[in-house]
Amino acid sequence: MSGVIWLQLLLLGAIWGGSFFFAKIAVAVVPPLTLVLFRVVIAAFALHIYLLSRGIRFWDYRQHALGFAGLGLLNNVIPFSLLFIGQTALGAGLESILNATTPIWTVIIATFLTTDEKITANKICGILLGVVGTIVMIGPGVLTGLGGPLWAEIAVLCATLSYAFASILAKRFKGIPPTVTATGQMTASTLIMIPVVAFYNGVPDLTAPSGGVWAAIFALGLLSTAFAYILFFSIVRAGGATNASLVTLVVPVSAILLGTIFLGEQLGLKDFLGMTLIALGLLTIDGRVFAALRKSQKA
């Protein structure tokens, strides 16, 4: 990947790391499925307003409606619902580890469903280093999280599989601006979630969340969804599905750093060691540093 794509990946990881904070605040008050609806509705409105401000006619891309619906299901409706449901019963540490397996599923699925993203030793070694780094960062908290119910763990793993398939499907939208793809995905997700929420939870009570909870919901919708998915589709478009999925290795790092900056948490030896392993994993996947070292040794 180019330097620009790596910067986009790191920024996306920082944004999605913050989404765990916002979701944790909101899901304590708002039912998981209703929270998914709030998240995609806010993102869809914001993205449509953005397209209008740029003079882009979303209707011109109506022939991709079925594709947008597929993306909405695989990238939003299914994983958001499963993650929020799992978050009600799992510790954040275990959920982060399970979420970090997304690149493993992506590289396996991409090997069978694509012609340009086959499995390589670099990819497997780098991803495994990243997952081990995530486990090291979480440390003893992993053991306390292992007591979570099996159904919740399966829910999070199914969410990662859904993300993996979504990354592959997103490759089909390379000729469409990332802002349009994100808008189509969120619009489809909204249309899907309205009847689902109405059936399971009834009409949402807009007065139940406090001002602070609504602030978390809007941050989740605007920053961690609308803007984040513009970045995501830009990375898929330029770097491929497997590279885009690497963001799940960056998310735990950003979550811990955000906790250090805003919550006064202290970084320990395990945090630095975990971050080093994740960085080494990403460098292994990229391959350029090790290729340059081999060339210098031969010279």
C-alpha positions in Angstrom: 0.0 0.0 0.0 1.1 3.6 -0.6 1.8 6.0 2.3 -1.5 7.7 1.8 -3.4 4.5 2.1 -1.5 3.6 5.3 -2.4 7.0 6.7 -6.1 6.5 5.9 -5.9 3.0 7.5 -4.4 4.4 10.7 -7.0 7.3 10.8 -9.8 4.8 10.2 -8.5 2.6 13.1 -8.4 5.6 15.4 -12.0 6.5 14.5 -13.3 3.0 14.9 -11.4 2.7 18.1 -13.5 5.5 19.4 -16.7 3.8 18.3 -16.3 1.3 21.1 -16.5 4.2 23.6 -19.6 5.7 22.0 -21.4 2.3 21.6 -20.6 1.3 25.2 -22.3 4.5 26.4 -25.3 4.2 24.1 -26.0 0.5 24.4 -26.5 0.8 28.1 -29.7 2.8 27.4 -30.7 2.0 23.9 -31.6 -1.5 22.7 -29.0 -2.9 20.3 -31.2 -3.1 17.2 -32.5 0.4 17.8 -29.0 1.7 18.2 -28.1 0.2 14.9 -31.1 2.1 13.3 -30.1 5.4 14.9 -26.5 4.9 13.7 -27.3 4.2 10.1 -30.1 6.8 9.9 -27.9 9.6 11.1 -25.1 8.5 8.8 -27.4 8.2 5.8 -28.9 11.7 6.3 -25.4 13.2 6.8 -24.1 11.5 3.6 -27.0 12.6 1.5 -26.6 16.2 2.6 -22.9 15.9 1.8 -23.7 14.6 -1.8 -26.2 17.5 -2.3 -23.6 20.0 -1.2 -21.2 18.6 -3.8 -23.8 18.6 -6.6 -23.7 14.8 -6.8 -27.0 13.1 -7.9 -27.4 9.9 -5.9 -30.3 8.9 -8.1 -27.8 8.5 -11.0 -26.4 5.4 -9.3 -29.8 3.7 -8.8 -28.8 0.8 -11.0 -26.5 -0.3 -8.1 -29.4 -0.5 -5.7 -29.2 -4.3 -5.2 -25.4 -4.1 -4.6 -25.9 -1.3 -2.0 -28.5 -3.5 -0.3 -26.0 -6.4 -0.2 -23.3 -4.1 1.3 -25.8 -2.7 3.8 -26.6 -6.2 5.0 -23.1 -7.5 5.2 -21.3 -4.3 6.3 -23.9 -2.8 8.6 -27.1 -4.5 9.5 -25.7 -8.0 10.3 -22.3 -7.0 12.0 -23.6 -3.9 13.8 -26.5 -5.9 15.3 -24.3 -8.9 16.3 -21.5 -6.7 17.8 -24.0 -4.6 19.8 -25.8 -7.8 21.0 -22.4 -9.4 21.9 -21.3 -6.3 23.6 -24.1 -6.7 26.2 -22.6 -10.0 27.4 -18.8 -9.9 26.6 -15.9 -8.0 28.0 -14.4 -5.4 25.7 -11.1 -7.3 25.7 -12.4 -10.5 24.3 -14.6 -8.7 21.8 -11.5 -6.8 20.6 -9.6 -10.0 20.0 -12.5 -11.7 18.2 -12.9 -8.6 16.1 -9.2 -8.6 15.3 -9.6 -12.0 13.5 -11.4 -10.2 10.6 -8.3 -10.0 8.4 -7.8 -13.8 8.8 -11.3 -14.5 7.4 -10.9 -11.9 4.7 -7.6 -13.3 3.4 -9.1 -16.8 3.3 -12.3 -15.8 1.6 -10.4 -13.5 -0.8 -8.2 -16.4 -1.8 -11.2 -18.3 -3.1 -13.4 -15.4 -4.4 -10.8 -13.1 -6.0 -8.0 -13.4 -8.5 -5.8 -10.6 -7.2 -5.7 -11.2 -3.5 -4.3 -14.7 -2.9 -3.0 -15.9 0.4 0.7 -15.4 1.1 3.1 -16.2 3.9 3.6 -12.5 4.5 -0.1 -12.0 5.0 -0.6 -14.9 7.3 2.4 -14.2 9.5 1.6 -10.5 9.7 -2.0 -11.1 10.6 -1.1 -13.7 13.3 1.4 -11.2 14.8 -1.3 -8.6 14.9 -3.7 -10.9 16.7 -1.1 -11.9 19.2 -0.2 -8.2 19.7 -3.9 -7.6 20.5 -4.0 -10.4 23.1 -0.8 -9.1 24.7 -2.2 -5.5 24.9 -5.4 -6.7 26.6 -3.3 -8.9 29.0 -4.9 -10.4 32.1 -8.3 -8.9 31.0 -8.5 -11.7 28.4 -8.9 -14.3 31.1 -11.8 -12.4 32.7 -13.5 -12.1 29.4 -13.3 -15.8 28.6 -16.2 -16.4 30.9 -18.7 -14.8 28.5 -21.5 -16.9 27.0 -20.8 -19.0 23.9 -23.7 -17.4 22.0 -22.1 -13.9 22.4 -18.7 -15.1 21.2 -20.3 -16.8 18.2 -22.2 -13.6 17.5 -19.0 -11.5 17.3 -17.3 -14.1 15.2 -20.2 -14.1 12.8 -19.9 -10.3 12.6 -16.3 -10.6 11.6 -17.2 -13.1 8.8 -19.9 -10.7 7.6 -17.3 -7.9 7.5 -14.9 -10.2 5.5 -17.6 -10.9 2.9 -18.5 -7.2 2.7 -14.9 -6.3 2.0 -14.9 -8.7 -1.0 -18.2 -7.3 -2.3 -17.0 -3.8 -1.9 -14.3 -4.4 -4.5 -17.1 -4.5 -7.1 -17.7 -0.8 -6.5 -14.3 0.5 -7.5 -15.7 2.6 -10.3 -18.0 4.5 -7.9 -16.9 7.4 -5.6 -16.5 6.2 -2.0 -18.9 8.8 -0.8 -21.7 7.4 -3.1 -21.0 3.8 -2.1 -21.1 4.8 1.6 -24.4 6.7 1.0 -25.9 3.8 -0.8 -24.9 1.3 1.9 -26.3 3.5 4.7 -29.5 4.2 2.8 -30.1 0.5 2.2 -29.3 -0.3 5.8 -31.8 2.3 7.0 -34.6 0.9 4.8 -33.8 -2.6 6.2 -33.5 -1.7 9.8 -36.8 0.4 10.0 -39.1 -2.7 9.8 -36.8 -4.9 11.8 -36.8 -2.4 14.7 -40.5 -1.8 14.4 -41.1 -5.5 14.7 -38.8 -6.4 17.5 -38.6 -3.2 19.6 -41.6 -1.1 18.5 -41.4 2.7 17.9 -38.1 4.0 19.4 -38.5 6.3 22.5 -36.6 9.4 21.5 -36.9 10.8 25.0 -35.2 7.9 26.8 -31.6 8.8 26.0 -30.0 11.7 27.9 -28.1 14.5 26.2 -24.8 12.7 26.8 -26.2 9.5 25.3 -27.5 11.3 22.3 -24.0 13.0 21.9 -22.5 9.5 21.8 -25.1 8.3 19.3 -24.5 11.2 17.0 -20.7 10.7 17.3 -21.3 7.1 16.4 -23.4 8.0 13.4 -21.4 10.9 12.0 -17.8 10.2 12.8 -17.6 6.4 13.3 -20.0 5.6 10.5 -20.5 8.3 7.8 -17.0 9.6 7.7 -15.4 6.2 8.6 -17.1 4.4 5.7 -15.9 7.0 3.2 -12.4 6.2 4.3 -13.1 2.5 4.3 -14.3 2.4 0.7 -11.4 4.6 -0.4 -9.0 2.1 1.1 -10.8 -0.9 -0.5 -10.8 1.0 -3.8 -7.1 1.7 -3.7 -5.6 -1.1 -1.6 -8.0 -4.1 -1.8 -10.2 -6.0 0.6 -7.5 -7.7 2.7 -5.6 -4.4 3.3 -8.8 -2.7 4.3 -9.6 -5.4 6.8 -6.3 -4.7 8.6 -8.0 -1.8 10.3 -9.3 -4.2 12.9 -5.7 -4.7 14.1 -5.3 -0.9 14.5 -8.6 -0.5 16.4 -7.4 -1.9 19.8 -4.3 0.3 19.7 -6.4 3.4 19.1 -8.9 2.4 21.8 -6.1 2.1 24.4 -4.4 5.3 23.3 -7.8 7.1 23.5 -8.3 5.8 27.0 -4.8 7.1 27.9 -5.5 10.5 26.5 -9.0 11.1 27.6 -9.5 8.8 30.6 -6.1 9.2 32.2 -5.3 5.5 31.9 -1.6 4.5 32.1 0.3 2.7 29.4 2.1 -0.4 30.7 4.8 -2.6 29.3 2.2 -5.0 27.8 0.7 -2.1 25.9 4.0 -1.2 24.3 4.9 -4.8 23.6 1.4 -5.4 22.0 1.7 -2.3 19.9 5.2 -3.4 18.7 3.9 -6.8 17.7 1.0 -5.2 15.8 3.3 -2.7 14.1 5.6 -5.6 13.2 2.6 -7.5 11.8 1.6 -4.6 9.6 5.2 -4.2 8.4 5.3 -7.9 7.6 2.1 -7.7 5.5 3.4 -4.6 3.7 6.7 -6.4 2.9 8.6 -3.4 1.7 10.8 -2.9 4.8 11.9 -6.6 4.8 12.4 -6.5 1.0 14.7 -3.5 1.4 16.6 -5.2 4.3 17.2 -8.3 2.1 18.4 -6.1 -0.8 20.8 -4.3 1.5 22.2 -7.6 2.9 22.8 -8.9 -0.6 24.5 -5.7 -1.6 
